[in-house]
Amino acid sequence: MSESQPVLSPVRESHRFDEAALQCYLRDKLPGVGEGLSIQQFQGGQSNPTFLLTTPAGRYVLRKKPPGKLLPSAHQVEREYQVMRALQDSGVPVPVTRLLCEESEIIGTPFYVMDHVEGRVLEMPDLAGLSTTARGGVYASMLETLADLHCVDWQQAGLSSFGKAENYYSRQIHRWSTQYRASCDRPAGGAEGAAAMQRLMEWLPENIPDDAATSIAHGDYRIGNLILHPDEAKVVAVLDWELATLGHPLADLAYCCIPYHLPHGHNGIKGLQGLDLEAAGIPSEAAMIEEYCRRVGRRGIQHWNFYLAFSLFRLAAILQGVFSRALQGNASSDNARQVGERAGLLAVTAYQLAQDG
């Protein structure tokens, strides 16, 4: 299996569910599923457990909430389903959604099923396995897809009730500060990271830019959440919509640019800092910002470091939750504890950007 193919394994012991009950349920919902249902678990995701369903009628993907006690407002597979359903005919590439089950009685938690999309998934932003030309093409397609998403008329798409169209950053800062504190019995990043998070929770609310733009915000827009065409440098599906809401478009752009501020080639961290970008065929952060602004008709961006600091802060809060679930034993991935421990680096980097800004 090539590095560009998602890693599959038998269903993890802590994520087992009643497969017979699922098959019985799907038999009435997905014509042709029949008697042959094979289930494997995707590795790598840190939030909602994801499974490949191989059936006589084809291959599907199931995403569900994790088992165990969950943080308030986290793991909302229902919202993932809603936004992907709304985007089916928008031109933004998303998998075809098939059904949503909001009952917990079938497999223990709510879940949804979508079509499996063939293609490549590349986790590391240096795209090491690709040619120089292909790397540039992937980044161009990634940015084009993000701009297309932010240009979708969310009201026309039926998403007027998907979130509030104002005060995005104040609400998000409050939410992730609350989530961080709720999962912080043991800080993942040690004392330095915890101190940086505390300072950020004080600094961010006081420095929100005056920019009222609203769009559909993906919330986790990065290379690893894109399926690329099997042979072309083209995005064919955007995945992992759990954090999607009505929000500020620059939150997505800044999140997409986080790798420019993290070290390259260091202990699995998904960073580009220190890499010769020109030689690698990867656009600079400044080029990404300029092209994005051109595509969405924005004249420029002020207070860029705020958007970066916010995105790193939010990711650090998310990884604290990943770390906490790893300690509880109900994480969605085998490497959850290792990934969660990176929260400290993100927090320290975010606070440095805040000070520089």
C-alpha positions as a Python dict, from the first residue, in 0.01 Angstrom:
ca = {
    (1, 'M'): (0, 0, 0),
    (2, 'S'): (141, 339, -96),
    (3, 'E'): (180, 619, 152),
    (4, 'S'): (-99, 806, -26),
    (5, 'Q'): (-357, 542, 61),
    (6, 'P'): (-550, 566, 390),
    (7, 'V'): (-439, 309, 647),
    (8, 'L'): (-707, 53, 732),
    (9, 'S'): (-714, -196, 1018),
    (10, 'P'): (-961, -424, 1194),
    (11, 'V'): (-1204, -231, 1415),
    (12, 'R'): (-1027, -131, 1736),
    (13, 'E'): (-1146, -310, 2048),
    (14, 'S'): (-1261, 13, 2214),
    (15, 'H'): (-1466, 106, 1904),
    (16, 'R'): (-1643, -224, 1840),
    (17, 'F'): (-2018, -211, 1782),
    (18, 'D'): (-2300, -446, 1683),
    (19, 'E'): (-2217, -512, 1317),
    (20, 'A'): (-2521, -736, 1271),
    (21, 'A'): (-2750, -456, 1392),
    (22, 'L'): (-2583, -216, 1148),
    (23, 'Q'): (-2625, -457, 859),
    (24, 'C'): (-2991, -509, 943),
    (25, 'Y'): (-3044, -132, 958),
    (26, 'L'): (-2861, -65, 630),
    (27, 'R'): (-3048, -341, 446),
    (28, 'D'): (-3361, -123, 455),
    (29, 'K'): (-3178, 202, 382),
    (30, 'L'): (-2918, 119, 116),
    (31, 'P'): (-3055, -104, -160),
    (32, 'G'): (-2819, -383, -258),
    (33, 'V'): (-2620, -402, 65),
    (34, 'G'): (-2740, -762, 102),
    (35, 'E'): (-2576, -1007, 337),
    (36, 'G'): (-2209, -939, 275),
    (37, 'L'): (-2081, -652, 491),
    (38, 'S'): (-1712, -613, 574),
    (39, 'I'): (-1601, -338, 815),
    (40, 'Q'): (-1253, -190, 861),
    (41, 'Q'): (-1145, 117, 1056),
    (42, 'F'): (-953, 409, 912),
    (43, 'Q'): (-648, 508, 1114),
    (44, 'G'): (-519, 862, 1154),
    (45, 'G'): (-825, 1070, 1245),
    (46, 'Q'): (-833, 1205, 1600),
    (47, 'S'): (-1202, 1282, 1645),
    (48, 'N'): (-1493, 1085, 1503),
    (49, 'P'): (-1412, 717, 1438),
    (50, 'T'): (-1441, 639, 1067),
    (51, 'F'): (-1500, 302, 901),
    (52, 'L'): (-1491, 156, 550),
    (53, 'L'): (-1798, -52, 468),
    (54, 'T'): (-1742, -296, 183),
    (55, 'T'): (-2072, -437, 52),
    (56, 'P'): (-2199, -615, -260),
    (57, 'A'): (-2347, -278, -365),
    (58, 'G'): (-2020, -88, -335),
    (59, 'R'): (-1802, 81, -76),
    (60, 'Y'): (-1925, 334, 176),
    (61, 'V'): (-1777, 526, 467),
    (62, 'L'): (-1941, 543, 810),
    (63, 'R'): (-1856, 813, 1064),
    (64, 'K'): (-1983, 797, 1420),
    (65, 'K'): (-1937, 964, 1753),
    (66, 'P'): (-1673, 800, 1974),
    (67, 'P'): (-1787, 596, 2272),
    (68, 'G'): (-1766, 719, 2629),
    (69, 'K'): (-1813, 1057, 2793),
    (70, 'L'): (-1781, 1344, 2545),
    (71, 'L'): (-1721, 1716, 2584),
    (72, 'P'): (-2024, 1941, 2530),
    (73, 'S'): (-2085, 2036, 2163),
    (74, 'A'): (-1805, 1804, 2041),
    (75, 'H'): (-1823, 1523, 1780),
    (76, 'Q'): (-2137, 1649, 1610),
    (77, 'V'): (-2171, 1406, 1320),
    (78, 'E'): (-2518, 1546, 1258),
    (79, 'R'): (-2368, 1882, 1159),
    (80, 'E'): (-2112, 1713, 934),
    (81, 'Y'): (-2394, 1542, 750),
    (82, 'Q'): (-2601, 1861, 727),
    (83, 'V'): (-2330, 2076, 568),
    (84, 'M'): (-2214, 1809, 322),
    (85, 'R'): (-2575, 1750, 221),
    (86, 'A'): (-2617, 2124, 160),
    (87, 'L'): (-2302, 2138, -54),
    (88, 'Q'): (-2387, 1843, -282),
    (89, 'D'): (-2464, 2067, -582),
    (90, 'S'): (-2249, 2368, -492),
    (91, 'G'): (-1939, 2287, -693),
    (92, 'V'): (-1740, 2229, -373),
    (93, 'P'): (-1627, 1864, -393),
    (94, 'V'): (-1782, 1661, -110),
    (95, 'P'): (-1870, 1290, -86),
    (96, 'V'): (-2228, 1193, -166),
    (97, 'T'): (-2415, 1150, 162),
    (98, 'R'): (-2654, 855, 193),
    (99, 'L'): (-2814, 856, 537),
    (100, 'L'): (-2800, 995, 890),
    (101, 'C'): (-2898, 787, 1192),
    (102, 'E'): (-2951, 1006, 1498),
    (103, 'E'): (-3050, 713, 1721),
    (104, 'S'): (-2795, 559, 1956),
    (105, 'E'): (-2975, 225, 1974),
    (106, 'I'): (-2834, 83, 1648),
    (107, 'I'): (-2456, 93, 1709),
    (108, 'G'): (-2431, 286, 2035),
    (109, 'T'): (-2395, 640, 1895),
    (110, 'P'): (-2539, 847, 1610),
    (111, 'F'): (-2366, 800, 1272),
    (112, 'Y'): (-2392, 878, 905),
    (113, 'V'): (-2297, 699, 583),
    (114, 'M'): (-2151, 850, 267),
    (115, 'D'): (-2001, 718, -56),
    (116, 'H'): (-1637, 614, -54),
    (117, 'V'): (-1429, 841, -280),
    (118, 'E'): (-1130, 689, -455),
    (119, 'G'): (-813, 892, -441),
    (120, 'R'): (-501, 982, -244),
    (121, 'V'): (-476, 1126, 104),
    (122, 'L'): (-146, 1297, 188),
    (123, 'E'): (-103, 1392, 552),
    (124, 'M'): (224, 1587, 543),
    (125, 'P'): (221, 1936, 389),
    (126, 'D'): (562, 1892, 224),
    (127, 'L'): (399, 1638, -16),
    (128, 'A'): (732, 1454, -19),
    (129, 'G'): (619, 1177, -253),
    (130, 'L'): (513, 1410, -534),
    (131, 'S'): (703, 1590, -808),
    (132, 'T'): (776, 1960, -779),
    (133, 'T'): (511, 2039, -1040),
    (134, 'A'): (251, 1821, -870),
    (135, 'R'): (311, 1988, -532),
    (136, 'G'): (237, 2329, -680),
    (137, 'G'): (-73, 2188, -844),
    (138, 'V'): (-205, 2040, -520),
    (139, 'Y'): (-158, 2369, -335),
    (140, 'A'): (-329, 2559, -617),
    (141, 'S'): (-626, 2320, -613),
    (142, 'M'): (-644, 2330, -233),
    (143, 'L'): (-662, 2710, -237),
    (144, 'E'): (-910, 2720, -527),
    (145, 'T'): (-1139, 2477, -341),
    (146, 'L'): (-1122, 2686, -22),
    (147, 'A'): (-1206, 3004, -213),
    (148, 'D'): (-1498, 2826, -383),
    (149, 'L'): (-1629, 2719, -41),
    (150, 'H'): (-1611, 3072, 94),
    (151, 'C'): (-1797, 3204, -211),
    (152, 'V'): (-2096, 2970, -161),
    (153, 'D'): (-2415, 3160, -76),
    (154, 'W'): (-2486, 2991, 258),
    (155, 'Q'): (-2839, 3127, 277),
    (156, 'Q'): (-2924, 2992, -68),
    (157, 'A'): (-2767, 2659, 31),
    (158, 'G'): (-3017, 2628, 317),
    (159, 'L'): (-2766, 2688, 595),
    (160, 'S'): (-2913, 3003, 752),
    (161, 'S'): (-2962, 2813, 1079),
    (162, 'F'): (-2622, 2640, 1065),
    (163, 'G'): (-2461, 2901, 1289),
    (164, 'K'): (-2467, 3266, 1390),
    (165, 'A'): (-2346, 3516, 1135),
    (166, 'E'): (-2188, 3753, 1386),
    (167, 'N'): (-1931, 3758, 1666),
    (168, 'Y'): (-1759, 3444, 1535),
    (169, 'Y'): (-1426, 3495, 1710),
    (170, 'S'): (-1564, 3591, 2049),
    (171, 'R'): (-1790, 3284, 2045),
    (172, 'Q'): (-1513, 3054, 1926),
    (173, 'I'): (-1260, 3183, 2178),
    (174, 'H'): (-1513, 3127, 2456),
    (175, 'R'): (-1602, 2781, 2328),
    (176, 'W'): (-1245, 2656, 2296),
    (177, 'S'): (-1137, 2813, 2622),
    (178, 'T'): (-1422, 2623, 2788),
    (179, 'Q'): (-1334, 2299, 2607),
    (180, 'Y'): (-968, 2336, 2697),
    (181, 'R'): (-1041, 2388, 3066),
    (182, 'A'): (-1286, 2095, 3068),
    (183, 'S'): (-1020, 1856, 2935),
    (184, 'C'): (-720, 1999, 3116),
    (185, 'D'): (-689, 1789, 3430),
    (186, 'R'): (-345, 1709, 3292),
    (187, 'P'): (-209, 1969, 3044),
    (188, 'A'): (-78, 1799, 2730),
    (189, 'G'): (194, 2054, 2666),
    (190, 'G'): (338, 2079, 3014),
    (191, 'A'): (371, 2397, 3220),
    (192, 'E'): (500, 2616, 2936),
    (193, 'G'): (215, 2522, 2706),
    (194, 'A'): (-44, 2567, 2980),
    (195, 'A'): (94, 2913, 3061),
    (196, 'A'): (82, 3013, 2692),
    (197, 'M'): (-280, 2894, 2667),
    (198, 'Q'): (-374, 3102, 2970),
    (199, 'R'): (-214, 3412, 2817),
    (200, 'L'): (-388, 3347, 2484),
    (201, 'M'): (-726, 3315, 2655),
    (202, 'E'): (-666, 3664, 2789),
    (203, 'W'): (-509, 3818, 2476),
    (204, 'L'): (-736, 3688, 2199),
    (205, 'P'): (-1070, 3839, 2317),
    (206, 'E'): (-905, 4180, 2349),
    (207, 'N'): (-758, 4181, 1996),
    (208, 'I'): (-1036, 4065, 1763),
    (209, 'P'): (-1012, 4254, 1430),
    (210, 'D'): (-1305, 4458, 1306),
    (211, 'D'): (-1394, 4244, 1003),
    (212, 'A'): (-1751, 4119, 973),
    (213, 'A'): (-1715, 3880, 677),
    (214, 'T'): (-1921, 3559, 704),
    (215, 'S'): (-1899, 3238, 504),
    (216, 'I'): (-1926, 2865, 549),
    (217, 'A'): (-1613, 2787, 750),
    (218, 'H'): (-1481, 2431, 731),
    (219, 'G'): (-1289, 2456, 1057),
    (220, 'D'): (-1022, 2193, 982),
    (221, 'Y'): (-913, 2278, 629),
    (222, 'R'): (-572, 2123, 560),
    (223, 'I'): (-394, 1887, 320),
    (224, 'G'): (-474, 1578, 525),
    (225, 'N'): (-850, 1638, 502),
    (226, 'L'): (-853, 1641, 122),
    (227, 'I'): (-886, 1349, -115),
    (228, 'L'): (-677, 1405, -427),
    (229, 'H'): (-748, 1259, -768),
    (230, 'P'): (-566, 925, -811),
    (231, 'D'): (-349, 1064, -1092),
    (232, 'E'): (-396, 1441, -1105),
    (233, 'A'): (-305, 1728, -872),
    (234, 'K'): (-670, 1800, -806),
    (235, 'V'): (-894, 1795, -498),
    (236, 'V'): (-1186, 1555, -551),
    (237, 'A'): (-1336, 1563, -201),
    (238, 'V'): (-1313, 1765, 121),
    (239, 'L'): (-1353, 1554, 434),
    (240, 'D'): (-1400, 1599, 812),
    (241, 'W'): (-1667, 1869, 841),
    (242, 'E'): (-1719, 1821, 1215),
    (243, 'L'): (-1608, 2176, 1303),
    (244, 'A'): (-1791, 2346, 1015),
    (245, 'T'): (-2014, 2642, 1095),
    (246, 'L'): (-2103, 2987, 970),
    (247, 'G'): (-1789, 3177, 1052),
    (248, 'H'): (-1510, 3401, 939),
    (249, 'P'): (-1334, 3290, 619),
    (250, 'L'): (-988, 3400, 733),
    (251, 'A'): (-1002, 3146, 1014),
    (252, 'D'): (-991, 2873, 747),
    (253, 'L'): (-714, 3045, 551),
    (254, 'A'): (-499, 3095, 861),
    (255, 'Y'): (-556, 2735, 971),
    (256, 'C'): (-448, 2621, 625),
    (257, 'C'): (-129, 2828, 670),
    (258, 'I'): (-34, 2689, 1013),
    (259, 'P'): (238, 2462, 861),
    (260, 'Y'): (438, 2771, 759),
    (261, 'H'): (490, 2840, 1131),
    (262, 'L'): (579, 2491, 1252),
    (263, 'P'): (914, 2312, 1205),
    (264, 'H'): (961, 2081, 909),
    (265, 'G'): (1087, 1726, 961),
    (266, 'H'): (1055, 1735, 1340),
    (267, 'N'): (896, 1439, 1519),
    (268, 'G'): (597, 1400, 1288),
    (269, 'I'): (493, 1766, 1316),
    (270, 'K'): (314, 1883, 1003),
    (271, 'G'): (531, 2188, 940),
    (272, 'L'): (706, 2365, 653),
    (273, 'Q'): (932, 2602, 848),
    (274, 'G'): (1292, 2547, 738),
    (275, 'L'): (1201, 2377, 408),
    (276, 'D'): (1322, 2540, 84),
    (277, 'L'): (972, 2609, -47),
    (278, 'E'): (1080, 2736, -389),
    (279, 'A'): (1290, 2426, -453),
    (280, 'A'): (1002, 2207, -333),
    (281, 'G'): (751, 2375, -564),
    (282, 'I'): (536, 2489, -270),
    (283, 'P'): (404, 2848, -268),
    (284, 'S'): (507, 3080, 14),
    (285, 'E'): (256, 3193, 274),
    (286, 'A'): (253, 3539, 116),
    (287, 'A'): (175, 3388, -226),
    (288, 'M'): (-107, 3182, -73),
    (289, 'I'): (-259, 3492, 87),
    (290, 'E'): (-230, 3695, -234),
    (291, 'E'): (-390, 3424, -448),
    (292, 'Y'): (-670, 3367, -200),
    (293, 'C'): (-750, 3739, -191),
    (294, 'R'): (-755, 3749, -570),
    (295, 'R'): (-997, 3457, -590),
    (296, 'V'): (-1246, 3588, -334),
    (297, 'G'): (-1216, 3956, -429),
    (298, 'R'): (-1059, 4070, -102),
    (299, 'R'): (-828, 4373, -117),
    (300, 'G'): (-591, 4247, 152),
    (301, 'I'): (-566, 4121, 507),
    (302, 'Q'): (-489, 4321, 818),
    (303, 'H'): (-397, 4170, 1156),
    (304, 'W'): (-286, 3841, 999),
    (305, 'N'): (-106, 3736, 1316),
    (306, 'F'): (-433, 3743, 1510),
    (307, 'Y'): (-587, 3492, 1269),
    (308, 'L'): (-280, 3269, 1296),
    (309, 'A'): (-268, 3291, 1676),
    (310, 'F'): (-639, 3210, 1700),
    (311, 'S'): (-606, 2909, 1468),
    (312, 'L'): (-310, 2768, 1661),
    (313, 'F'): (-487, 2830, 1993),
    (314, 'R'): (-798, 2648, 1876),
    (315, 'L'): (-593, 2356, 1744),
    (316, 'A'): (-406, 2338, 2074),
    (317, 'A'): (-741, 2318, 2257),
    (318, 'I'): (-854, 2041, 2021),
    (319, 'L'): (-534, 1845, 2077),
    (320, 'Q'): (-575, 1879, 2453),
    (321, 'G'): (-907, 1700, 2405),
    (322, 'V'): (-736, 1432, 2194),
    (323, 'F'): (-477, 1386, 2470),
    (324, 'S'): (-749, 1364, 2734),
    (325, 'R'): (-942, 1098, 2538),
    (326, 'A'): (-617, 902, 2495),
    (327, 'L'): (-574, 897, 2873),
    (328, 'Q'): (-934, 778, 2908),
    (329, 'G'): (-882, 503, 2649),
    (330, 'N'): (-1148, 610, 2396),
    (331, 'A'): (-933, 800, 2143),
    (332, 'S'): (-1004, 752, 1772),
    (333, 'S'): (-643, 674, 1677),
    (334, 'D'): (-356, 468, 1817),
    (335, 'N'): (-121, 769, 1813),
    (336, 'A'): (-363, 1003, 1990),
    (337, 'R'): (-144, 1059, 2295),
    (338, 'Q'): (161, 1145, 2084),
    (339, 'V'): (-44, 1383, 1869),
    (340, 'G'): (-211, 1541, 2170),
    (341, 'E'): (121, 1618, 2333),
    (342, 'R'): (193, 1867, 2052),
    (343, 'A'): (-60, 2107, 2205),
    (344, 'G'): (217, 2279, 2398),
    (345, 'L'): (422, 2364, 2089),
    (346, 'L'): (112, 2507, 1921),
    (347, 'A'): (24, 2721, 2222),
    (348, 'V'): (375, 2861, 2258),
    (349, 'T'): (393, 2935, 1883),
    (350, 'A'): (54, 3105, 1895),
    (351, 'Y'): (149, 3331, 2182),
    (352, 'Q'): (475, 3426, 2011),
    (353, 'L'): (278, 3526, 1700),
    (354, 'A'): (41, 3726, 1917),
    (355, 'Q'): (332, 3917, 2068),
    (356, 'D'): (493, 3970, 1726),
    (357, 'G'): (163, 4094, 1590),
}
